[in-house]
């Protein structure tokens, strides 16, 4: 694996095993995350997605795990909130206080919260309830006043969340819509995470669910999305970025040691590292194994 690919993909995946289409129960989700962070591909893993409504259930499942050994576990969580943002944030602050780091014991921290917001007014209303050190991500629609929503997110010091897929065709944004989102985020200085529909490295045909009779569709690839976002952060044109998102040939990408080339475009590791640190942050995925297996199938890792 080249250093450029490691730079692009490091700490990329927020594991969301509880969510569709995987929709696992709590026990295997917790066991999976614990195994992934100790495995050979732990460098790809970021946080565990854990709804605030299920934190108590998570505590019980985590407590049933066998001892971790000499090094205590350190759980990193991101929590989607319900309609009552204030009450949910209070629950999280209590949870974090109970699980603060202490010598010889597992620690657990909800690092960020994820809030659905239809517009700037809802973003500003929710922001008053989110206290430091929680980092809020606002899941916003790509339709409507997207620029106004991103302005509000920037004003309240938040981050954006964009859905890149789902279990039906209408849940997949067009490449043009995603590029517009990237450009507006970059213009407002707003970082973002993506969620849903990004199990394949490169854009291509994939089933909506794991059911044998599931329909299929062309879906975005996570390499396409995060590379296009990194290029947009460096000033790539809308047309080129949309074409990069539409790229379906793995051979079109050249994963060099010091950077990544696509067609006539090139981005170095320093630029990639900066984009991943401050702009295009993570992707929520109900599977960790599937993206890893697909990267292996392309001989990328």
Backbone as CSV, one residue per row, in Angstrom:
resi,resn,N_x,N_y,N_z,CA_x,CA_y,CA_z,C_x,C_y,C_z
1,UNK,0.831,-1.190,0.000,0.000,0.000,0.000,0.875,1.252,0.000
2,UNK,0.506,2.225,-0.805,1.297,3.442,-0.892,0.950,4.399,0.242
3,UNK,1.867,5.296,0.524,1.641,6.283,1.573,0.489,7.218,1.204
4,UNK,0.307,7.481,-0.083,-0.789,8.368,-0.493,-2.150,7.758,-0.175
5,UNK,-2.287,6.458,-0.389,-3.562,5.803,-0.087,-3.805,5.772,1.418
6,UNK,-2.770,5.509,2.180,-2.912,5.532,3.639,-3.297,6.927,4.113
7,UNK,-2.754,7.957,3.476,-3.088,9.325,3.849,-4.554,9.638,3.540
8,UNK,-5.014,9.187,2.386,-6.396,9.445,1.993,-7.391,8.699,2.872
9,UNK,-7.042,7.487,3.316,-8.011,6.618,3.978,-7.830,6.482,5.487
10,UNK,-6.795,7.065,6.061,-6.555,6.908,7.487,-7.720,7.399,8.337
11,UNK,-8.151,6.584,9.321,-9.251,6.926,10.238,-10.492,7.391,9.481
12,UNK,-10.812,6.686,8.401,-11.903,7.113,7.522,-13.282,6.671,7.999
13,UNK,-13.404,5.459,8.542,-14.715,4.829,8.700,-15.242,4.931,10.126
14,UNK,-16.376,5.607,10.268,-17.171,5.542,11.490,-18.063,4.311,11.360
15,UNK,-17.843,3.314,12.209,-18.550,2.049,12.073,-19.967,2.156,12.633
16,UNK,-20.957,1.880,11.778,-22.373,2.034,12.131,-23.113,0.722,11.946
17,UNK,-22.638,-0.320,12.596,-23.215,-1.647,12.410,-24.668,-1.769,12.823
18,UNK,-25.137,-0.874,13.706,-26.527,-0.923,14.144,-27.509,-0.490,13.062
19,UNK,-27.003,0.186,12.026,-27.870,0.839,11.051,-28.015,0.000,9.784
20,UNK,-29.124,0.205,9.038,-29.331,-0.523,7.778,-28.255,-0.172,6.761
21,UNK,-27.968,-1.089,5.806,-28.642,-2.373,5.647,-28.132,-3.491,6.552
22,UNK,-27.035,-3.282,7.286,-26.552,-4.342,8.180,-27.539,-4.570,9.322
23,UNK,-27.892,-3.492,10.036,-28.893,-3.527,11.105,-28.623,-4.652,12.108
24,UNK,-27.391,-4.717,12.595,-27.026,-5.719,13.578,-27.598,-5.364,14.949
25,UNK,-27.671,-6.335,15.827,-28.038,-6.064,17.208,-26.816,-5.490,17.937
26,UNK,-27.017,-5.082,19.182,-25.952,-4.395,19.913,-24.738,-5.293,20.151
27,UNK,-24.965,-6.534,20.580,-23.850,-7.404,20.955,-22.834,-7.590,19.822
28,UNK,-23.253,-8.007,18.623,-22.255,-8.167,17.556,-21.650,-6.845,17.103
29,UNK,-22.415,-5.763,17.179,-21.864,-4.457,16.794,-20.699,-4.079,17.700
30,UNK,-20.889,-4.227,19.002,-19.845,-3.883,19.962,-18.641,-4.818,19.812
31,UNK,-18.914,-6.102,19.657,-17.814,-7.060,19.470,-17.043,-6.768,18.186
32,UNK,-17.757,-6.446,17.111,-17.093,-6.133,15.844,-16.158,-4.945,15.987
33,UNK,-16.668,-3.869,16.560,-15.843,-2.664,16.686,-14.599,-2.946,17.526
34,UNK,-14.787,-3.689,18.595,-13.645,-4.024,19.458,-12.607,-4.835,18.690
35,UNK,-13.080,-5.754,17.849,-12.151,-6.569,17.058,-11.484,-5.743,15.971
36,UNK,-12.239,-4.873,15.318,-11.676,-4.075,14.219,-10.551,-3.162,14.708
37,UNK,-10.737,-2.564,15.868,-9.718,-1.605,16.323,-8.448,-2.300,16.810
38,UNK,-8.513,-3.614,17.003,-7.311,-4.370,17.367,-6.746,-5.144,16.185
39,UNK,-7.391,-5.053,15.013,-6.982,-5.816,13.854,-5.961,-5.113,12.993
40,UNK,-5.565,-5.789,11.914,-4.526,-5.275,11.023,-4.951,-4.005,10.289
41,UNK,-6.268,-3.788,10.156,-6.749,-2.622,9.414,-7.337,-1.547,10.321
42,UNK,-6.893,-1.548,11.578,-7.393,-0.560,12.536,-7.099,0.871,12.095
43,UNK,-6.097,1.059,11.267,-5.746,2.400,10.799,-6.866,3.034,9.977
44,UNK,-7.793,2.217,9.440,-8.929,2.726,8.670,-10.087,3.165,9.557
45,UNK,-10.083,2.765,10.811,-11.248,2.900,11.680,-11.217,4.217,12.445
46,UNK,-12.400,4.816,12.589,-12.547,6.011,13.411,-13.434,5.671,14.612
47,UNK,-14.668,6.168,14.638,-15.512,6.029,15.825,-16.602,4.969,15.630
48,UNK,-17.252,4.628,16.721,-18.431,3.773,16.714,-19.661,4.663,16.762
49,UNK,-20.580,4.467,15.819,-21.799,5.273,15.775,-22.815,4.654,16.734
50,UNK,-23.183,5.402,17.764,-24.041,4.880,18.827,-25.118,5.910,19.174
51,UNK,-26.371,5.657,18.774,-27.445,6.601,19.104,-27.536,6.842,20.604
52,UNK,-27.832,8.061,21.001,-27.916,8.378,22.419,-28.984,7.531,23.100
53,UNK,-30.035,7.182,22.380,-31.108,6.376,22.959,-30.665,4.966,23.312
54,UNK,-29.501,4.531,22.812,-29.042,3.171,23.061,-27.742,3.127,23.869
55,UNK,-27.373,4.233,24.506,-26.124,4.266,25.267,-26.139,3.293,26.438
56,UNK,-27.272,3.155,27.107,-27.348,2.208,28.228,-27.162,0.777,27.744
57,UNK,-27.770,0.475,26.609,-27.619,-0.847,26.012,-26.167,-1.099,25.623
58,UNK,-25.506,-0.059,25.106,-24.085,-0.169,24.772,-23.255,-0.450,26.015
59,UNK,-23.520,0.262,27.106,-22.768,0.062,28.345,-22.836,-1.400,28.794
60,UNK,-24.016,-1.983,28.723,-24.185,-3.373,29.151,-23.413,-4.328,28.257
61,UNK,-23.492,-4.098,26.942,-22.787,-4.972,26.006,-21.280,-4.849,26.168
62,UNK,-20.780,-3.639,26.355,-19.338,-3.434,26.520,-18.842,-4.069,27.813
63,UNK,-19.666,-4.019,28.843,-19.264,-4.600,30.133,-19.162,-6.112,30.064
64,UNK,-19.855,-6.750,29.120,-19.818,-8.207,28.999,-18.629,-8.710,28.190
65,UNK,-17.853,-7.813,27.582,-16.673,-8.239,26.834,-15.622,-8.794,27.780
66,UNK,-14.834,-9.751,27.338,-13.748,-10.247,28.185,-12.710,-9.166,28.418
67,UNK,-11.904,-9.267,29.452,-10.881,-8.246,29.718,-10.004,-8.007,28.493
68,UNK,-9.603,-6.756,28.320,-8.847,-6.376,27.128,-7.373,-6.720,27.228
69,UNK,-6.890,-7.041,28.393,-5.469,-7.302,28.560,-4.800,-6.161,29.314
70,UNK,-3.538,-5.931,29.024,-2.790,-4.903,29.755,-3.295,-3.505,29.467
71,UNK,-3.703,-3.251,28.228,-4.162,-1.919,27.850,-5.686,-1.844,27.934
72,UNK,-6.237,-0.972,28.779,-7.692,-0.819,28.831,-8.246,-0.326,27.493
73,UNK,-9.491,-0.624,27.252,-10.148,-0.150,26.036,-10.439,1.345,26.146
74,UNK,-10.356,2.032,25.025,-10.752,3.435,24.951,-11.775,3.548,23.820
75,UNK,-13.041,3.654,24.177,-14.114,3.709,23.191,-14.307,5.135,22.703
76,UNK,-14.357,5.304,21.389,-14.629,6.605,20.773,-15.992,6.508,20.079
77,UNK,-16.931,7.334,20.501,-18.287,7.257,19.987,-18.713,8.560,19.314
78,UNK,-19.617,8.419,18.346,-20.358,9.558,17.816,-21.833,9.192,17.910
79,UNK,-22.663,10.117,18.395,-24.040,9.782,18.732,-25.062,10.607,17.962
80,UNK,-25.854,9.965,17.086,-27.017,10.636,16.511,-28.033,10.953,17.606
81,UNK,-28.609,12.149,17.554,-29.558,12.588,18.567,-30.992,12.469,18.071
82,UNK,-31.915,12.476,19.015,-33.330,12.499,18.694,-33.855,13.923,18.633
83,UNK,-35.183,14.083,18.614,-35.779,15.420,18.477,-35.466,16.361,19.637
84,UNK,-35.334,15.818,20.858,-35.045,16.661,22.021,-33.536,16.782,22.200
85,UNK,-32.951,17.728,21.490,-31.492,17.857,21.463,-30.935,18.169,22.848
86,UNK,-31.608,19.048,23.585,-31.117,19.434,24.899,-31.062,18.268,25.863
87,UNK,-32.149,17.486,25.915,-32.190,16.333,26.821,-31.153,15.300,26.426
88,UNK,-30.986,15.075,25.125,-30.006,14.090,24.670,-28.582,14.526,24.998
89,UNK,-28.296,15.812,24.839,-26.955,16.296,25.174,-26.682,16.178,26.672
90,UNK,-27.699,16.412,27.503,-27.529,16.227,28.948,-27.180,14.767,29.259
91,UNK,-27.868,13.827,28.606,-27.588,12.407,28.824,-26.143,12.080,28.440
92,UNK,-25.682,12.665,27.340,-24.315,12.383,26.883,-23.290,12.942,27.862
93,UNK,-23.511,14.139,28.367,-22.560,14.711,29.312,-22.487,13.864,30.584
94,UNK,-23.624,13.336,31.027,-23.625,12.437,32.191,-22.888,11.140,31.870
95,UNK,-23.135,10.607,30.679,-22.461,9.380,30.238,-20.951,9.589,30.208
96,UNK,-20.502,10.680,29.613,-19.064,10.953,29.519,-18.441,11.114,30.905
97,UNK,-19.167,11.744,31.814,-18.637,11.927,33.167,-18.461,10.582,33.871
98,UNK,-19.401,9.648,33.644,-19.305,8.326,34.274,-18.137,7.517,33.740
99,UNK,-17.753,7.791,32.488,-16.751,6.952,31.827,-15.448,7.707,31.551
100,UNK,-15.179,8.717,32.343,-13.931,9.468,32.175,-12.737,8.539,32.395
101,UNK,-11.629,8.812,31.709,-10.447,7.953,31.856,-9.971,7.882,33.302
102,UNK,-9.627,6.668,33.730,-9.019,6.469,35.043,-8.058,5.288,34.927
103,UNK,-6.992,5.278,35.725,-5.955,4.245,35.576,-6.514,2.829,35.662
104,UNK,-6.159,2.020,34.658,-6.507,0.609,34.671,-7.924,0.281,34.265
105,UNK,-8.729,1.274,33.907,-10.122,1.024,33.540,-10.393,1.475,32.107
106,UNK,-11.378,0.792,31.496,-11.812,1.220,30.171,-12.378,2.640,30.258
107,UNK,-12.131,3.416,29.221,-12.717,4.755,29.138,-13.658,4.802,27.946
108,UNK,-14.544,5.744,27.968,-15.522,5.863,26.887,-15.915,7.324,26.745
109,UNK,-15.879,7.812,25.525,-16.187,9.214,25.297,-17.041,9.376,24.049
110,UNK,-18.197,10.020,24.204,-18.943,10.484,23.036,-18.259,11.765,22.583
111,UNK,-17.587,11.693,21.440,-16.811,12.830,20.955,-17.650,13.822,20.165
112,UNK,-18.669,13.305,19.487,-19.455,14.180,18.610,-20.902,13.732,18.600
113,UNK,-21.771,14.647,18.192,-23.196,14.347,18.061,-23.634,14.684,16.643
114,UNK,-24.685,13.995,16.192,-25.183,14.165,14.836,-26.656,14.537,14.903
115,UNK,-26.994,15.666,14.285,-28.310,16.272,14.441,-28.917,16.527,13.069
116,UNK,-30.121,16.057,12.851,-30.815,16.367,11.608,-31.402,17.775,11.701
117,UNK,-31.161,18.558,10.678,-31.668,19.933,10.663,-32.093,20.280,9.239
118,UNK,-33.303,20.796,9.096,-33.837,21.085,7.770,-33.355,22.408,7.221
119,UNK,-32.936,23.330,8.089,-32.605,24.680,7.629,-31.750,25.395,8.680
120,UNK,-31.392,26.645,8.356,-30.525,27.423,9.236,-31.169,27.681,10.594
121,UNK,-32.478,27.904,10.614,-33.166,28.174,11.880,-33.041,26.991,12.825
122,UNK,-33.234,25.777,12.314,-33.126,24.586,13.155,-31.695,24.370,13.623
123,UNK,-30.735,24.692,12.777,-29.318,24.553,13.158,-28.994,25.470,14.321
124,UNK,-29.407,26.721,14.223,-29.097,27.684,15.286,-29.814,27.325,16.589
125,UNK,-31.029,26.799,16.480,-31.760,26.405,17.688,-31.081,25.232,18.380
126,UNK,-30.631,24.250,17.596,-29.979,23.080,18.181,-28.626,23.423,18.787
127,UNK,-27.931,24.363,18.168,-26.556,24.664,18.580,-26.472,25.134,20.029
128,UNK,-27.512,25.781,20.533,-27.465,26.307,21.900,-27.408,25.199,22.946
129,UNK,-27.741,23.971,22.558,-27.764,22.852,23.506,-26.480,22.019,23.483
130,UNK,-25.629,22.243,22.499,-24.438,21.409,22.327,-23.250,22.087,23.002
131,UNK,-22.819,21.529,24.113,-21.769,22.153,24.907,-20.417,21.514,24.627
132,UNK,-19.365,22.294,24.810,-17.993,21.794,24.700,-17.810,20.656,25.702
133,UNK,-17.130,19.550,25.354,-16.295,19.359,24.160,-16.993,18.634,23.017
134,UNK,-18.306,18.483,23.055,-19.000,17.792,21.972,-18.878,18.579,20.673
135,UNK,-18.629,17.852,19.582,-18.570,18.470,18.263,-19.830,18.112,17.489
136,UNK,-20.625,19.098,17.085,-21.874,18.781,16.392,-21.704,18.648,14.878
137,UNK,-22.350,17.626,14.320,-22.497,17.466,12.876,-23.975,17.654,12.556
138,UNK,-24.274,18.521,11.621,-25.653,18.787,11.238,-25.944,18.132,9.895
139,UNK,-26.843,17.150,9.914,-27.234,16.476,8.685,-28.271,17.334,7.977
140,UNK,-27.915,17.843,6.815,-28.763,18.799,6.114,-29.113,18.273,4.725
141,UNK,-30.262,18.673,4.202,-30.622,18.267,2.841,-29.827,19.062,1.809
142,UNK,-29.586,18.450,0.659,-28.880,19.147,-0.416,-29.810,20.057,-1.206
143,UNK,-31.107,19.900,-1.023,-32.083,20.787,-1.651,-32.351,21.981,-0.739
144,UNK,-33.142,22.921,-1.209,-33.468,24.079,-0.390,-32.303,25.038,-0.284
145,UNK,-32.252,25.773,0.830,-31.226,26.804,1.019,-29.965,26.176,1.605
146,UNK,-29.255,25.425,0.772,-28.044,24.746,1.234,-27.001,25.759,1.692
147,UNK,-26.842,26.826,0.946,-25.844,27.830,1.309,-26.168,28.457,2.658
148,UNK,-27.455,28.742,2.908,-27.844,29.307,4.192,-27.593,28.345,5.341
149,UNK,-27.861,27.067,5.118,-27.618,26.062,6.159,-26.134,25.964,6.483
150,UNK,-25.292,25.960,5.459,-23.851,25.855,5.691,-23.296,27.116,6.345
151,UNK,-23.862,28.267,6.007,-23.462,29.497,6.684,-23.770,29.403,8.174
152,UNK,-24.958,28.903,8.500,-25.334,28.750,9.907,-24.416,27.763,10.615
153,UNK,-24.088,26.651,9.955,-23.178,25.664,10.558,-21.827,26.302,10.849
154,UNK,-21.325,27.085,9.908,-20.061,27.777,10.135,-20.150,28.768,11.274
155,UNK,-21.266,29.490,11.358,-21.436,30.502,12.403,-21.447,29.883,13.802
156,UNK,-22.015,28.676,13.927,-22.112,28.049,15.260,-20.942,27.112,15.547
157,UNK,-19.966,27.070,14.630,-18.786,26.242,14.849,-19.036,24.760,14.692
158,UNK,-20.001,24.405,13.833,-20.334,23.003,13.629,-19.706,22.419,12.388
159,UNK,-20.098,21.209,12.105,-19.668,20.494,10.917,-20.914,19.986,10.193
160,UNK,-20.785,19.690,8.918,-21.916,19.222,8.129,-21.877,17.701,7.988
161,UNK,-23.035,17.145,7.697,-23.149,15.728,7.386,-24.000,15.599,6.141
162,UNK,-23.517,14.829,5.171,-24.232,14.658,3.911,-24.495,13.178,3.681
163,UNK,-25.710,12.866,3.279,-26.059,11.487,2.938,-25.709,11.242,1.475
164,UNK,-24.961,10.179,1.238,-24.498,9.861,-0.116,-25.175,8.621,-0.682
165,UNK,-26.206,8.121,0.000,-26.897,6.947,-0.503,-27.970,6.495,0.448
166,UNK,-28.423,5.261,0.235,-29.480,4.696,1.054,-29.999,3.413,0.442
167,UNK,-31.249,3.106,0.719,-31.831,1.845,0.268,-32.825,2.030,-0.875
168,UNK,-32.803,3.203,-1.497,-33.667,3.450,-2.652,-33.014,4.501,-3.532
169,UNK,-33.337,4.532,-4.843,-32.650,5.413,-5.790,-32.682,6.894,-5.418
170,UNK,-33.817,7.358,-4.883,-33.947,8.784,-4.599,-33.047,9.250,-3.462
171,UNK,-32.437,8.321,-2.731,-31.571,8.690,-1.620,-30.133,8.969,-2.057
172,UNK,-29.841,8.780,-3.344,-28.485,8.988,-3.851,-28.384,10.351,-4.550
173,UNK,-27.572,11.257,-4.016,-27.413,12.557,-4.681,-26.629,12.414,-5.976
174,UNK,-26.883,13.308,-6.896,-26.121,13.313,-8.144,-24.699,13.783,-7.871
175,UNK,-23.816,13.502,-8.807,-22.431,13.982,-8.674,-22.400,15.500,-8.651
176,UNK,-23.232,16.145,-9.470,-23.266,17.611,-9.495,-23.690,18.176,-8.143
177,UNK,-24.683,17.537,-7.512,-25.131,18.011,-6.200,-24.043,17.846,-5.146
178,UNK,-23.317,16.732,-5.203,-22.234,16.535,-4.242,-21.115,17.547,-4.436
179,UNK,-20.779,17.820,-5.687,-19.711,18.797,-5.948,-20.117,20.172,-5.438
180,UNK,-21.376,20.554,-5.666,-21.858,21.847,-5.146,-21.736,21.878,-3.632
181,UNK,-22.096,20.779,-2.975,-21.949,20.699,-1.519,-20.487,20.880,-1.115
182,UNK,-19.567,20.176,-1.782,-18.138,20.312,-1.469,-17.691,21.772,-1.613
183,UNK,-18.077,22.409,-2.717,-17.631,23.774,-2.969,-18.170,24.743,-1.924
184,UNK,-19.443,24.597,-1.564,-20.017,25.493,-0.573,-19.395,25.260,0.799
185,UNK,-19.133,24.007,1.148,-18.445,23.722,2.408,-17.062,24.373,2.434
186,UNK,-16.324,24.208,1.345,-14.986,24.800,1.273,-15.061,26.320,1.379
187,UNK,-16.036,26.923,0.710,-16.184,28.368,0.747,-16.539,28.902,2.123
188,UNK,-17.300,28.107,2.891,-17.709,28.529,4.230,-16.742,28.063,5.315
189,UNK,-15.722,27.290,4.932,-14.796,26.760,5.924,-15.432,25.724,6.827
190,UNK,-16.360,24.926,6.275,-17.096,23.924,7.045,-16.598,22.528,6.678
191,UNK,-16.173,21.768,7.666,-15.784,20.373,7.454,-17.036,19.505,7.420
192,UNK,-16.907,18.290,6.875,-18.081,17.435,6.766,-17.718,15.969,6.906
193,UNK,-18.753,15.163,7.206,-18.670,13.717,7.096,-19.751,13.268,6.124
194,UNK,-19.518,12.128,5.498,-20.505,11.524,4.604,-21.101,10.311,5.287
195,UNK,-22.252,9.864,4.786,-22.897,8.716,5.396,-23.756,8.005,4.374
196,UNK,-23.690,6.675,4.389,-24.579,5.795,3.622,-24.137,5.626,2.169
197,UNK,-24.249,4.371,1.716,-24.036,4.061,0.306,-22.604,4.052,-0.164
198,UNK,-21.644,4.044,0.752,-20.233,4.120,0.347,-19.475,2.885,0.819
199,UNK,-19.837,1.730,0.297,-19.138,0.492,0.625,-18.081,0.138,-0.418
200,UNK,-18.267,0.635,-1.630,-17.315,0.336,-2.707,-16.222,1.398,-2.753
201,UNK,-14.975,1.010,-3.045,-13.927,2.021,-3.205,-14.175,2.923,-4.414
202,UNK,-14.568,2.307,-5.536,-14.746,3.045,-6.793,-16.199,2.910,-7.242
203,UNK,-16.736,3.959,-7.787,-18.124,3.992,-8.238,-18.458,2.770,-9.099
204,UNK,-19.631,2.182,-8.857,-20.013,1.013,-9.625,-21.329,0.436,-9.154
205,UNK,-21.685,-0.697,-9.730,-22.953,-1.350,-9.450,-22.903,-2.063,-8.094
206,UNK,-23.944,-1.860,-7.304,-24.006,-2.488,-5.980,-25.463,-2.675,-5.592
207,UNK,-25.731,-3.713,-4.798,-27.088,-3.950,-4.315,-27.430,-2.971,-3.183
208,UNK,-28.717,-2.618,-3.102,-29.157,-1.696,-2.057,-29.050,-2.314,-0.665
209,UNK,-29.373,-3.590,-0.557,-29.337,-4.272,0.740,-28.604,-5.595,0.585
210,UNK,-28.498,-6.355,1.681,-27.841,-7.645,1.650,-28.805,-8.789,1.330
211,UNK,-30.055,-8.479,1.062,-31.022,-9.513,0.700,-30.724,-10.052,-0.696
212,UNK,-30.863,-11.365,-0.899,-30.542,-11.957,-2.210,-31.340,-11.370,-3.362
213,UNK,-32.564,-10.899,-3.091,-33.401,-10.351,-4.155,-33.331,-8.838,-4.243
214,UNK,-32.348,-8.236,-3.588,-32.233,-6.782,-3.591,-31.929,-6.246,-4.987
215,UNK,-32.536,-5.129,-5.312,-32.215,-4.433,-6.559,-30.830,-3.806,-6.456
216,UNK,-30.269,-3.465,-7.609,-28.933,-2.868,-7.671,-28.982,-1.511,-8.358
217,UNK,-27.944,-0.738,-8.142,-27.835,0.563,-8.795,-26.369,0.976,-8.823
218,UNK,-26.050,1.950,-9.661,-24.711,2.533,-9.654,-24.595,3.439,-8.439
219,UNK,-23.596,3.186,-7.599,-23.414,3.945,-6.361,-22.060,4.627,-6.339
220,UNK,-21.983,5.694,-5.571,-20.727,6.419,-5.404,-19.679,5.525,-4.740
221,UNK,-18.411,5.792,-5.022,-17.307,5.096,-4.376,-16.648,5.991,-3.345
222,UNK,-16.198,5.416,-2.240,-15.611,6.275,-1.203,-14.263,6.849,-1.618
223,UNK,-13.527,6.160,-2.476,-12.303,6.768,-2.999,-12.648,7.966,-3.876
224,UNK,-13.645,7.812,-4.736,-14.084,8.926,-5.586,-14.482,10.122,-4.736
225,UNK,-15.314,9.873,-3.722,-15.886,10.964,-2.930,-14.807,11.715,-2.165
226,UNK,-13.935,11.000,-1.470,-12.961,11.699,-0.635,-11.811,12.273,-1.451
227,UNK,-11.503,11.662,-2.568,-10.494,12.254,-3.446,-11.056,13.489,-4.138
228,UNK,-12.300,13.423,-4.627,-12.914,14.588,-5.261,-13.025,15.746,-4.274
229,UNK,-13.435,15.453,-3.045,-13.532,16.503,-2.037,-12.167,17.127,-1.761
230,UNK,-11.135,16.302,-1.698,-9.779,16.824,-1.472,-9.340,17.710,-2.624
231,UNK,-9.647,17.299,-3.838,-9.311,18.121,-5.000,-10.096,19.431,-4.998
232,UNK,-11.385,19.387,-4.665,-12.190,20.610,-4.599,-11.621,21.548,-3.548
233,UNK,-11.193,21.009,-2.420,-10.567,21.811,-1.369,-9.338,22.539,-1.896
234,UNK,-8.681,21.947,-2.916,-7.502,22.554,-3.532,-7.845,23.373,-4.776
235,UNK,-9.152,23.496,-5.117,-9.537,24.387,-6.198,-9.952,23.735,-7.496
236,UNK,-10.180,22.424,-7.534,-10.608,21.766,-8.769,-11.940,22.329,-9.259
237,UNK,-12.125,22.373,-10.572,-13.359,22.882,-11.161,-14.525,21.943,-10.899
238,UNK,-15.756,22.478,-10.981,-16.949,21.668,-10.788,-17.026,20.532,-11.803
239,UNK,-16.724,20.831,-13.052,-16.827,19.822,-14.104,-15.860,18.670,-13.858
240,UNK,-14.615,18.996,-13.560,-13.630,17.940,-13.326,-13.980,17.114,-12.092
241,UNK,-14.448,17.789,-11.036,-14.789,17.070,-9.812,-15.974,16.136,-10.042
242,UNK,-16.960,16.582,-10.832,-18.101,15.718,-11.134,-17.662,14.519,-11.962
243,UNK,-16.746,14.723,-12.888,-16.248,13.608,-13.687,-15.444,12.632,-12.836
244,UNK,-14.728,13.155,-11.844,-13.997,12.269,-10.938,-14.979,11.427,-10.123
245,UNK,-16.051,12.039,-9.654,-17.059,11.279,-8.914,-17.702,10.203,-9.789
246,UNK,-17.810,10.457,-11.084,-18.433,9.513,-12.010,-17.473,8.429,-12.496
247,UNK,-16.188,8.558,-12.176,-15.184,7.601,-12.662,-15.468,6.189,-12.140
248,UNK,-15.508,5.211,-13.059,-15.791,3.834,-12.670,-14.628,2.878,-12.924
249,UNK,-13.514,3.384,-13.422,-12.377,2.523,-13.715,-11.309,2.651,-12.633
250,UNK,-11.043,1.593,-11.872,-9.961,1.666,-10.888,-8.618,1.997,-11.519
251,UNK,-8.431,1.614,-12.787,-7.161,1.864,-13.462,-6.929,3.345,-13.737
252,UNK,-7.969,4.166,-13.612,-7.820,5.600,-13.887,-7.077,6.325,-12.769
253,UNK,-6.924,5.661,-11.630,-6.256,6.268,-10.479,-4.848,5.703,-10.353
254,UNK,-3.910,6.578,-10.123,-2.513,6.168,-9.937,-2.117,6.510,-8.502
255,UNK,-1.992,5.470,-7.687,-1.707,5.658,-6.265,-0.200,5.692,-6.058
256,UNK,0.402,6.826,-6.291,1.848,6.971,-6.157,2.233,7.103,-4.686
257,UNK,3.507,6.952,-4.402,3.955,7.008,-3.016,3.737,8.400,-2.412
258,UNK,3.990,9.449,-3.208,3.939,10.814,-2.661,2.689,11.574,-3.069
259,UNK,1.756,10.926,-3.746,0.547,11.613,-4.151,-0.321,10.720,-5.013
260,UNK,-1.453,11.260,-5.444,-2.427,10.515,-6.232,-2.712,11.263,-7.524
261,UNK,-2.690,10.526,-8.622,-2.993,11.112,-9.927,-4.291,10.528,-10.467
262,UNK,-5.082,11.389,-11.081,-6.279,10.975,-11.811,-6.305,11.794,-13.096
263,UNK,-6.249,11.074,-14.219,-6.121,11.743,-15.526,-4.925,12.694,-15.470
264,UNK,-5.158,13.977,-15.754,-4.053,14.940,-15.745,-3.928,15.657,-14.399
265,UNK,-4.755,15.276,-13.442,-4.768,15.957,-12.142,-3.894,15.199,-11.144
266,UNK,-3.292,15.956,-10.222,-2.400,15.353,-9.235,-2.551,16.101,-7.918
267,UNK,-2.552,15.351,-6.812,-2.579,15.958,-5.488,-1.561,15.240,-4.615
268,UNK,-0.740,16.014,-3.918,0.319,15.454,-3.099,-0.168,15.075,-1.712
269,UNK,0.661,14.329,-0.995,0.279,13.835,0.322,0.028,14.951,1.332
270,UNK,0.789,16.035,1.246,0.585,17.135,2.194,-0.806,17.742,2.008
271,UNK,-1.217,17.922,0.756,-2.539,18.473,0.485,-3.637,17.493,0.907
272,UNK,-3.406,16.198,0.634,-4.367,15.181,1.059,-4.515,15.173,2.578
273,UNK,-3.401,15.207,3.276,-3.439,15.167,4.737,-4.190,16.367,5.298
274,UNK,-3.976,17.537,4.715,-4.667,18.736,5.198,-6.160,18.638,4.945
275,UNK,-6.547,18.182,3.743,-7.969,18.048,3.425,-8.655,17.074,4.364
276,UNK,-8.013,15.937,4.623,-8.605,14.943,5.509,-8.663,15.437,6.962
277,UNK,-7.755,16.293,7.350,-7.724,16.776,8.730,-8.771,17.840,8.985
278,UNK,-8.995,18.722,8.019,-9.842,19.892,8.298,-11.064,19.996,7.405
279,UNK,-11.239,19.081,6.437,-12.338,19.259,5.485,-13.197,18.011,5.336
280,UNK,-12.705,16.985,4.668,-13.480,15.757,4.446,-13.043,14.727,5.488
281,UNK,-13.854,14.504,6.500,-13.384,13.876,7.731,-13.587,12.368,7.789
282,UNK,-14.835,11.900,7.739,-15.095,10.473,7.876,-16.315,10.086,7.049
283,UNK,-16.546,8.774,6.962,-17.773,8.254,6.357,-18.397,7.259,7.324
284,UNK,-19.697,7.398,7.543,-20.414,6.426,8.342,-20.785,5.231,7.489
285,UNK,-20.422,4.035,7.922,-20.684,2.825,7.149,-21.192,1.728,8.075
286,UNK,-22.270,1.049,7.660,-22.806,-0.047,8.474,-21.904,-1.277,8.416
287,UNK,-20.948,-1.277,7.495,-19.984,-2.376,7.400,-18.567,-1.819,7.403
288,UNK,-17.689,-2.474,8.145,-16.263,-2.192,8.055,-15.587,-3.233,7.180
289,UNK,-16.041,-4.470,7.286,-15.414,-5.565,6.544,-15.592,-5.409,5.036
290,UNK,-16.759,-4.935,4.600,-16.999,-4.857,3.163,-16.093,-3.849,2.469
291,UNK,-15.953,-2.610,2.972,-14.972,-1.712,2.350,-13.551,-2.272,2.353
292,UNK,-13.163,-2.913,3.467,-11.823,-3.496,3.539,-11.658,-4.597,2.498
293,UNK,-12.647,-5.481,2.410,-12.571,-6.575,1.437,-12.535,-6.047,0.008
294,UNK,-13.283,-5.002,-0.269,-13.293,-4.425,-1.613,-11.962,-3.755,-1.950
295,UNK,-11.311,-3.146,-0.973,-9.973,-2.592,-1.190,-8.974,-3.718,-1.463
296,UNK,-9.113,-4.813,-0.751,-8.225,-5.959,-0.984,-8.450,-6.543,-2.368
297,UNK,-9.702,-6.586,-2.813,-10.009,-7.145,-4.127,-9.359,-6.342,-5.248
298,UNK,-9.144,-5.043,-5.000,-8.468,-4.195,-5.974,-6.957,-4.153,-5.753
299,UNK,-6.475,-4.969,-4.796,-5.049,-5.027,-4.456,-4.509,-3.667,-4.021
300,UNK,-5.348,-2.887,-3.325,-4.932,-1.582,-2.839,-4.388,-1.656,-1.419
301,UNK,-4.817,-2.681,-0.677,-4.247,-2.884,0.665,-3.918,-4.379,0.801
